[in-house]
Amino acid sequence: MVSTFNTLYLDCLSDEVLLKIFQYITDLKDLFNLRLLSERIAAVAQDMSVAHTVICTRQYWLKTGMLKMYIEPILNKVHTLDLNYCYWINLEELTSLLRCTNLRSLHLMQVKIDEVSLCKMLSQLPHLTTLSISICDIEKFNQEVNGCKAVQECLSRIRKLSIHFWNHKNYTEDNFEQLVRFSSGSSFVDYFHSMEEIYVYGCANNVRCFPLYYFNPAVENVNSLKNIRVMSLYKSYDDASTILFYSLLRSVCKLGVQLSTLLQPTYDFNLEWKERDYLDTMDDMKTLVHLDISGSQQRIYNGIFNFSSAIYLQYLNLSGNNTVDSTSLLFLSRCCPQLVSINLHSCPSIFLRHASGYLGRDFNNDPLVKDLTGFQSLLVQCVKLVHLNISGYHIHLTDLNLPSFSCITSLLSLKPNLISLSLSHCCLYTVDKCPSSGLRNPKFSTRCSSCYLPVIDGSGSPKCTYKPTPDKFDIQRLIRATPEMEHFELHAAYHQSNFNHPSGLLRHPRNVSQCLAAVIVPNDDLRYVGVWNKLKTLRLTGLKGNKLADFFTAIAGGCVSLESLSISSTCSSKSLKLKRLPCFPKLKDLRLEHPYFPVDEEMLSSIAQCPKLERACIISNIENIDSFAIKQLLTNVPRLVNFQLFSHASERKCLNLMAYISEKISQSRPDLSVCICNLRTFDLELMITEYLPDIHIEEMTLLRSRVATSPRE
């Protein structure tokens, strides 16, 4: 009846009016359904102005044959085809796209296509200028490029390239020469004659080291890179991506190119490859708009980066930098007033300054004084700042004799336009019961290395003894002051999780306890999160977790726009009152990590009631899981495309479940990926990478702070 009503209503409109309406429709499913209404409406929907862009990213409803059926009538009209992360699309369906010869933009990130088929496709696209690809064997790809003139010409026209090294093989010292030059003969990078933007993506689960002698220029004709304005490296945990990026960067530096975006240029500052041209490029920042130097220990001023010239800088990532203190933020606020997004995750000194004014890496001889003036100046001077990450740090502030701004939440209230915010639980308390004084001497070995609180563990391992009182928890003020909030994180300092290692899927015990401020968060105050009716992403870590039922009920009615929910809790009590999950109408991604989270019929059936849920990850220490309920969930909820369950259930039970799913369900649903494993399995990391596509590992399995991690939120 709905289709009939829509057809009758649309038939009353002229083709010109329909065309105007259809041009505002961007969702592929809506465009697909329009063609099913009538032949006339289908003909209008296939007009060039509507059909020139086909975006299939995260369109999990696309089954085998549907993409081919949609594109067949518009082969010569498609200019942009985005298949990024469509890992379930088979090679046969991809080869049918070879007739889209008018493509200007093609995106195949994490799509299963071999190097031979990829080069065959590129050889038939004479107008291509934007390309995104995933490469498994860079040597094979290089051979195919060198053997085909049409592919070389295609690469010479590419202006924007995104290249992802996918499950790349290991290289050793015996064959590093091949990797540097990407096999014998010319490298494919030598054909970059029109390149303006290059984005390099690596594997998220690799922590191999890279010898310094790997980083040699790999471009013979350096002048071919003279047009580059954007260079970005993301997840540099594998050899191939790191070598390619830094080889190109060294070549670009020789030309003195003015860059607008530079992400991750600071892998290693060893003088063997840091030369004058590199320093000159980093010193001239007047054209930079986006900069990511996370993980480095470079000083904000008197370092190799000349921030005083970065007057147009809009995005800055300084996460993990121990040298950034209050004085640094004060300097940035004056030099970079156009900042829109800044990441200060795990910067332990942003609310401190050196007593003698010394700013450097030597913290052993200069006491630290609490100071909020730099942070306050950043919020006041950078009026466009809407994305802020100050999570992962561990320090507690006393009253600074500034009644109006005696706590961090008071300062954040100055930014009512905040859209994305990530902060530690420590930020939400207004007073400090720490017995230490305002002047802290890091030489005291009896104090915590993070917060300088007294060590209570006889072994000398840092244990936080902070004793905040619930009445000083100040999240209500923050929520009332920021009605536009869309992405919010509470990221506890030193939170223990199964999958939050900085380098990916690695697990190792850390002799540190998380901040006690996290586990005593008053539930009554946390429920005010439900006031944010525009909130799309909510990630909370470190909560005690014994009152999750009340919390979920409170936010379900208010957070009507919530699309992603992640809770990582710690709880010493085995009694968990949470039996069912309330319905979130727009929830797509659900990640729940709790030691005693139930995996039974009642809980899984409540999860299935979320009408738009696509991905779920459950991490629990329980041994009893309901196999029948899991089978029912995967069978009866076809919209679910990714299900992850990590527990202490027996390995035999997990393997039997995986075998059943592979035999009964996966064959008819190629988009479905499932991983059910015992947390104590020796080769757990290998099993995860075998069962799950990279995109689900990065976004669901790994627990990361994601606010302001890239220029685009």
Residue pairs with C-beta under 8 A, 6 or more apart in sequence:
3 36
3 37
6 37
7 37
7 38
7 41
10 18
10 37
10 38
10 41
11 38
11 40
11 41
13 21
15 40
15 44
18 41
18 44
19 44
19 47
19 49
19 50
22 31
22 34
22 44
22 45
22 47
22 50
23 49
23 50
25 31
25 34
25 50
26 55
28 54
28 55
28 56
28 59
28 62
28 70
29 59
29 61
31 45
31 50
31 51
32 66
32 70
34 41
34 42
34 45
35 41
35 42
35 45
35 46
35 70
36 42
44 50
45 51
46 73
46 74
46 77
47 77
48 77
51 74
51 77
51 78
52 77
52 78
52 79
52 80
53 78
53 79
53 80
53 82
54 70
54 71
54 74
54 78
54 80
54 81
54 82
55 80
55 82
56 62
56 67
56 81
56 82
56 83
56 86
56 89
57 82
57 83
57 84
57 85
57 86
57 107
58 85
59 86
60 88
60 614
60 639
60 641
60 671
61 639
62 86
62 89
62 671
63 670
63 671
64 90
64 93
64 670
65 93
67 89
67 93
68 93
68 96
71 78
71 81
71 96
71 97
71 100
72 96
75 99
75 100
75 101
76 100
76 101
76 102
77 102
78 100
78 102
78 103
79 102
79 103
79 104
79 105
80 103
80 104
80 105
80 130
81 97
81 100
81 103
81 105
81 106
81 107
82 105
82 107
83 89
83 94
83 107
83 108
83 111
84 107
84 108
84 109
84 110
84 111
84 132
85 109
85 110
85 111
85 693
85 695
86 111
87 110
87 111
87 112
87 673
87 693
87 695
88 670
88 671
89 111
89 112
90 112
90 670
91 112
91 113
91 114
91 117
94 108
94 111
94 113
94 117
94 121
95 117
95 121
97 121
98 120
98 121
98 124
100 125
101 124
101 125
101 126
101 127
102 127
103 125
103 127
103 128
104 127
104 128
104 129
104 130
105 128
105 129
105 130
105 131
106 121
106 125
106 128
106 130
106 131
106 132
107 130
107 131
107 132
107 162
108 118
108 132
108 133
108 134
109 132
109 133
109 134
109 162
109 164
109 201
110 134
110 164
110 166
110 693
110 694
110 695
111 134
113 121
113 134
114 136
115 135
115 136
115 137
115 140
115 141
115 144
116 140
116 144
118 133
118 141
118 144
119 141
119 144
119 145
119 148
119 151
122 128
122 131
122 150
122 151
122 154
122 155
123 148
123 150
123 151
123 154
124 150
125 154
126 153
126 154
127 157
128 154
128 157
128 158
129 157
129 158
129 159
129 160
129 194
130 158
130 159
130 160
130 161
131 158
131 160
131 161
131 162
132 161
132 162
132 163
132 164
133 162
133 163
133 164
134 163
134 164
134 165
134 166
135 141
135 163
135 164
135 165
135 166
135 168
135 240
136 166
136 167
136 168
137 168
137 169
138 165
138 168
138 179
138 182
138 183
138 240
139 178
139 182
139 183
141 188
142 182
142 183
142 185
142 187
142 188
143 183
144 151
145 151
145 152
145 155
145 188
145 191
146 152
146 185
146 186
146 188
152 191
155 188
155 191
155 192
156 191
156 192
156 193
156 194
157 193
157 194
158 192
158 194
158 195
159 194
159 195
159 196
159 197
159 227
160 195
160 196
160 197
160 198
160 230
161 192
161 195
161 197
161 198
161 199
162 198
162 199
162 201
163 198
163 199
163 200
163 201
163 241
163 244
164 201
164 202
164 241
165 200
165 201
165 202
165 203
165 238
165 240
165 241
165 244
166 203
166 694
167 203
167 689
168 203
168 238
168 239
168 240
168 241
170 208
170 239
171 178
171 179
171 239
171 240
173 211
176 211
176 213
176 214
178 184
179 214
179 239
179 240
179 243
180 214
180 216
180 218
180 243
180 247
181 187
181 218
182 188
182 189
182 218
182 244
186 220
187 218
187 219
187 220
189 218
189 219
189 244
189 247
189 248
190 219
190 220
190 221
190 224
191 224
192 198
192 219
192 224
192 225
193 224
194 227
195 224
195 225
195 227
195 228
196 227
196 228
196 229
196 230
197 228
197 229
197 230
197 231
197 261
198 228
198 230
198 231
198 232
198 248
199 230
199 232
199 234
200 232
200 233
200 234
200 236
200 241
200 244
200 245
201 234
201 235
201 241
202 233
202 234
202 235
202 236
202 237
202 238
202 240
202 241
202 242
203 235
203 237
203 238
203 241
203 504
203 694
204 235
204 237
204 504
204 505
204 694
204 697
204 698
204 702
205 237
205 503
205 504
205 505
205 506
205 685
205 689
205 697
206 237
206 238
206 503
206 504
207 237
207 503
207 504
207 506
208 237
208 238
208 239
210 239
210 242
210 243
210 267
212 268
212 270
212 272
212 273
213 272
214 239
214 242
214 243
215 243
215 246
215 247
215 250
215 268
215 273
216 247
216 250
217 247
217 250
217 251
217 254
218 243
218 244
218 247
218 248
218 251
219 225
219 247
219 248
219 251
222 251
222 254
222 255
223 255
225 248
225 251
225 252
225 255
225 257
226 255
226 257
228 248
228 252
228 257
228 259
229 257
229 258
229 259
229 260
229 261
230 259
230 260
230 261
231 245
231 248
231 249
231 252
231 259
231 261
231 262
231 263
231 265
232 261
232 262
232 263
232 264
232 292
233 241
233 242
233 245
233 263
233 264
233 265
233 267
234 263
234 264
234 710
235 241
235 698
236 242
236 245
236 264
236 267
237 503
237 504
242 267
245 264
246 267
246 273
249 265
249 278
250 273
250 278
252 259
252 281
253 275
253 277
253 278
253 280
253 281
254 277
256 277
256 280
256 281
257 281
258 284
258 286
258 287
259 281
259 287
259 288
260 287
260 288
260 289
260 290
261 288
261 289
261 290
261 291
261 711
262 288
262 290
262 291
262 292
263 290
263 291
263 292
263 317
263 710
263 711
264 292
264 293
264 294
265 282
265 293
266 293
266 295
266 296
266 298
269 296
269 298
269 304
279 304
282 304
282 305
282 306
283 304
283 305
283 306
283 309
284 306
284 309
285 291
285 305
285 306
285 307
285 309
285 310
285 313
286 309
286 310
286 311
286 312
287 312
288 310
288 312
288 313
289 312
289 313
289 314
289 315
289 711
290 313
290 314
290 315
290 711
291 305
291 310
291 313
291 315
291 316
291 317
292 315
292 316
292 317
293 305
293 317
293 318
293 321
294 317
294 318
294 319
294 320
294 321
294 343
295 319
295 320
295 321
296 320
296 321
297 321
297 322
297 323
297 361
298 304
298 305
298 321
298 323
299 323
299 328
299 359
299 360
299 361
300 307
300 318
300 323
300 324
300 328
300 331
300 332
300 359
301 307
301 308
301 328
301 331
301 359
302 359
307 313
307 331
307 332
307 335
307 336
308 335
310 335
310 336
311 335
311 336
311 337
311 338
312 338
313 336
313 338
313 339
314 338
314 339
314 340
314 341
314 384
314 711
315 339
315 340
315 341
315 342
315 708
315 710
315 711
316 332
316 336
316 339
316 341
316 342
316 343
317 342
317 343
317 708
317 709
318 324
318 342
318 343
318 344
318 347
319 343
319 344
319 345
319 346
319 347
319 389
319 392
320 345
320 346
320 347
321 347
322 347
322 348
322 349
322 361
322 363
323 349
323 359
323 360
323 361
324 344
324 347
324 349
324 350
325 349
325 350
325 352
325 353
325 354
325 359
325 368
325 371
325 374
326 349
326 350
326 351
326 352
326 353
326 371
326 372
326 373
326 374
326 375
327 353
327 354
327 357
327 359
327 371
327 374
328 350
328 359
328 374
329 350
329 374
329 375
329 377
329 378
330 373
330 374
330 377
330 378
331 374
332 339
332 342
332 378
333 374
333 377
333 378
333 380
333 381
333 382
334 377
334 381
336 382
337 381
337 382
337 383
338 382
338 384
339 378
339 382
339 384
339 385
340 384
340 385
340 386
340 387
341 385
341 386
341 387
341 388
341 420
341 708
341 711
341 713
342 378
342 382
342 385
342 387
342 388
342 389
342 708
343 389
343 707
343 708
343 709
344 350
344 388
344 389
344 390
344 393
345 389
345 390
345 391
345 392
345 422
345 491
345 705
345 708
346 391
346 392
346 393
347 390
347 393
348 393
348 394
348 395
348 450
349 363
349 368
350 374
350 375
350 390
350 393
351 370
351 371
351 372
351 375
351 393
351 395
351 397
351 408
352 368
352 369
352 370
352 371
352 395
353 368
353 369
353 371
353 374
354 366
354 367
354 368
354 369
355 366
355 367
355 368
355 369
355 439
356 366
358 366
363 442
364 442
364 443
367 439
367 440
367 441
367 442
368 439
368 440
368 442
369 438
369 439
369 440
370 397
370 398
370 400
370 438
371 400
372 397
372 400
372 402
372 405
372 408
372 411
375 390
375 408
375 411
376 405
376 411
376 414
378 385
379 385
379 411
379 412
379 414
379 415
380 414
385 415
385 418
386 415
386 417
386 418
386 419
386 420
387 418
387 419
387 420
387 421
387 707
387 708
387 713
388 412
388 415
388 418
388 420
388 421
388 422
388 423
388 707
388 708
389 420
389 421
389 422
389 423
389 489
389 705
389 707
389 708
389 709
390 408
390 422
390 423
390 424
390 427
391 422
391 423
391 424
391 489
391 490
391 491
391 705
391 707
392 424
392 491
392 493
392 705
393 424
393 426
393 493
394 424
394 426
394 450
394 451
394 464
394 493
394 494
394 515
395 426
395 450
395 451
396 426
396 429
396 432
396 433
396 434
396 451
396 453
396 466
396 468
396 517
397 407
397 408
397 432
398 431
398 432
398 434
398 438
399 406
399 431
400 406
404 410
405 411
406 430
407 427
407 429
407 430
407 474
408 423
408 427
408 428
409 427
409 428
409 430
409 474
409 475
409 477
409 478
410 474
410 477
412 418
412 421
412 423
412 427
412 478
412 481
412 482
413 477
413 478
413 481
413 482
415 481
415 482
416 481
416 482
416 483
416 484
417 482
417 484
418 482
418 484
418 485
419 484
419 485
419 486
419 487
419 713
420 485
420 486
420 487
420 488
420 707
420 708
420 713
421 482
421 485
421 487
421 488
421 489
421 707
422 487
422 488
422 489
422 490
422 491
422 539
422 705
422 706
422 707
422 708
423 489
423 490
423 491
424 490
424 491
424 492
424 493
424 515
424 517
425 490
425 492
425 493
425 515
425 517
425 518
425 521
425 542
426 466
426 493
426 515
426 517
428 473
428 474
428 475
428 478
428 490
428 517
428 521
429 468
429 472
429 473
429 474
429 517
430 472
430 474
431 468
431 469
431 472
432 466
433 466
433 467
433 468
433 469
434 451
434 452
434 453
434 466
435 454
436 447
436 452
436 453
436 454
440 447
440 452
442 452
444 452
445 460
446 454
446 455
447 453
447 454
447 455
448 454
448 455
448 462
448 463
448 464
448 465
449 462
450 462
450 464
450 493
450 494
450 512
451 464
451 466
451 515
453 464
453 465
453 466
454 465
455 461
455 462
455 463
456 463
456 465
457 463
459 511
461 511
461 512
461 513
462 511
462 512
462 513
463 513
464 513
464 514
464 515
464 516
464 517
465 516
466 515
466 516
466 517
467 516
468 516
468 517
468 520
470 520
470 522
470 525
473 521
473 522
473 525
475 525
475 526
475 528
475 529
476 525
476 528
479 485
479 528
479 529
479 531
479 532
480 531
482 532
483 532
483 534
484 534
485 532
485 534
485 535
486 534
486 535
486 536
486 537
486 561
487 535
487 536
487 537
487 706
487 707
487 713
488 529
488 532
488 535
488 537
488 538
488 539
489 537
489 538
489 539
489 540
489 541
489 705
489 706
489 707
490 518
490 521
490 539
490 540
490 541
490 542
490 543
491 539
491 541
491 542
491 705
492 514
492 515
492 517
492 518
492 541
492 542
493 514
493 515
493 518
494 510
494 512
494 513
494 514
494 515
495 514
495 518
495 541
495 542
495 568
495 570
496 510
496 514
496 570
497 541
497 568
497 593
497 703
498 507
498 593
498 619
498 646
498 679
499 505
499 507
499 619
499 701
499 702
499 703
500 568
500 702
500 703
500 704
501 507
501 508
504 702
505 684
505 685
505 688
505 689
505 697
505 701
505 702
506 685
507 684
507 685
514 542
514 570
515 542
518 541
518 542
518 543
519 542
519 543
519 544
519 570
520 544
521 543
521 544
523 547
523 550
523 551
526 540
526 543
526 551
527 550
527 551
527 554
527 555
529 535
529 538
529 554
529 555
529 558
529 559
530 554
530 555
530 556
530 557
530 558
530 559
531 558
532 558
532 559
533 558
533 559
533 560
533 561
534 561
535 559
535 561
535 562
536 561
536 562
536 563
536 564
537 562
537 563
537 564
537 706
538 555
538 559
538 562
538 564
538 565
538 566
539 564
539 565
539 566
539 567
539 705
539 706
540 566
540 567
540 568
541 568
541 703
542 568
542 569
542 570
543 567
543 568
543 569
543 570
544 569
544 570
544 571
545 567
545 569
545 570
545 571
545 576
545 594
545 595
546 571
546 573
546 575
546 576
546 577
547 577
548 567
548 569
548 576
548 577
548 578
548 594
549 577
549 578
549 579
550 577
552 578
552 581
552 582
553 582
555 562
556 582
556 583
556 584
559 584
560 585
560 586
561 586
562 584
562 586
562 587
563 586
563 587
563 588
563 589
564 587
564 588
564 589
565 584
565 587
565 589
565 590
565 591
566 589
566 590
566 591
566 592
566 703
567 591
567 592
567 593
567 594
568 591
568 593
568 594
568 703
569 593
569 594
569 595
570 595
571 594
571 595
571 596
573 596
574 596
575 596
576 594
576 596
576 597
576 598
578 597
578 598
578 603
579 598
579 602
579 603
580 602
580 603
580 605
580 606
581 590
581 603
581 606
581 607
581 610
582 606
583 606
583 609
583 610
583 611
584 610
585 610
585 611
585 612
586 612
587 610
587 612
587 613
588 612
588 613
588 614
588 615
589 613
589 614
589 615
589 616
589 699
589 700
590 607
590 610
590 613
590 615
590 616
590 617
591 616
591 617
591 619
591 700
591 703
592 617
592 618
592 619
593 618
593 619
593 620
593 703
594 619
594 620
595 620
595 621
596 620
596 621
596 622
597 603
597 618
597 619
597 620
597 622
598 620
598 622
599 618
599 620
599 622
599 624
599 625
599 626
599 629
599 630
599 645
599 647
600 625
600 626
600 629
601 626
601 628
601 629
601 632
604 626
604 629
604 630
604 632
604 633
605 629
605 632
605 633
607 613
607 616
607 633
608 633
608 636
608 637
608 640
612 639
613 637
613 639
613 640
614 639
614 640
614 641
614 642
615 640
615 641
615 642
615 643
615 696
615 699
615 700
616 640
616 642
616 643
616 644
617 642
617 643
617 644
617 645
617 646
617 700
617 701
618 644
618 645
618 646
618 647
619 646
619 647
619 679
620 646
620 647
620 648
621 647
621 648
621 679
622 647
622 648
622 649
623 647
623 648
623 649
623 650
624 649
625 645
625 647
625 649
625 653
627 653
627 656
627 657
630 643
630 645
630 657
630 676
631 657
631 660
631 661
633 640
633 643
634 640
634 643
634 661
634 665
634 672
634 674
635 664
635 665
638 669
640 672
641 671
641 672
641 673
642 672
642 673
642 674
642 692
642 696
642 700
643 672
643 673
643 674
643 675
643 676
644 674
644 675
644 676
644 692
644 696
644 700
644 701
645 675
645 676
645 677
646 675
646 677
646 678
646 679
646 684
647 678
647 679
648 678
648 679
648 680
649 678
650 678
651 678
651 681
654 676
654 677
654 678
657 676
658 674
658 675
658 676
658 691
661 672
661 674
661 676
665 672
666 672
666 674
673 691
673 692
673 693
673 696
674 691
675 687
675 688
675 691
675 692
677 684
677 687
677 688
678 684
681 687
688 697
688 701
689 697
692 701
707 713
